[in-house]
Amino acid sequence: MSDFNRGIMKFKNADSFVSIVLSSIVILSAIGFLLWWGFQSAYV
């Protein structure tokens, strides 16, 4: 058992590959959207 399911991530399989991939997709797409929105607001 790893230490990933301690602290905030206190649910079973918090360190599974699927949950890591899904959370990274959500975070990276949110960052990409904010960058796109910022450039659109600044230069258009």
Secondary structure as the mmCIF struct_conf table of DSSP 4:
data_model
#
loop_
_struct_conf.conf_type_id
_struct_conf.id
_struct_conf.beg_label_comp_id
_struct_conf.beg_label_asym_id
_struct_conf.beg_label_seq_id
_struct_conf.end_label_comp_id
_struct_conf.end_label_asym_id
_struct_conf.end_label_seq_id
HELX_RH_3T_P HELX_RH_3T_P1 ASP A 3 ASN A 5
BEND BEND1 ARG A 6 ARG A 6
TURN_TY1_P TURN_TY1_P1 GLY A 7 ILE A 8
BEND BEND2 PHE A 11 PHE A 11
TURN_TY1_P TURN_TY1_P2 LYS A 12 ASP A 15
HELX_RH_AL_P HELX_RH_AL_P1 PHE A 17 TYR A 43
#
